[in-house]
Amino acid sequence: MNKITIFFLSVFGLLISAPPVTELLNRMDQSQKLSSDITARMSFLQVKPQMGTNKYEMIYYRRDRDHAFLLLMLEPSSESGNGYLKTGDNFWMYRKNTRTFQHINRDENISGTDIKSGDLEERKYSELYEPAKDEKGSILPAEETMLGANKVYKFTITAKVKDVTYFKQEIWMETGNHLPLKIENYSRSGTHMMTQLYKDYMEIKGRFLPRTGYSIDRFEAGNKTVFNILQADTAAIADTVFTKAYLENISK
């Protein structure tokens, strides 16, 4: 057997060894669907070369059994009391100064950072996305490859609903825990908008939540946001937390 034949057999073997993209999406969703509530203190470090660096701190409440989260801004003082609320399929942005709620989409930036409101909800890739297809309409398969020292599945997905953070995503997913390590995000026109890198995950009762990561703006060169979970608690959260009334009262 010559070297060329061995090479093509090796490539073919890699391609057929990767599971179907739909299965990978389900695995990725399940690995990050939390089985308990979580209350976390988070920080965002927003870097913009033309404007300097700003640090944000917030309290993040999340409950996956009914797809809810609430984000309350703590710092800086100009943002303190503002918040974001998701209940069911509804996303709301609250502004303390005007005491008003505005309905928003998943692609809304959080307080001017590179983090989107859709980044904070329970992962639902299998509901929002489907495998990308080539020009002939054939599904593009996943491939097994390497990302640095990590063995990953690489695959491309496109939106099957209108309300998504980005229309197309290229994902590098760790083969072991089925966690995304890198995601490249594109607009419908094909513009590379954002790269997300996940450096560390915290395990919560067999499921996983990103602890540290980066969102790198590819449209506005030099802009990036570094996020960190500083503290986390898995105690049950009262139903009243995920309401507009709670957000208004706690913001006073």
Summary of the structure (lengths in Angstrom):
residues: 252
radius of gyration: 19.6
end to end distance: 75.2
largest distance: 75.2
contacts: 750
relative contact order: 0.19
helix: 18%
strand: 46%
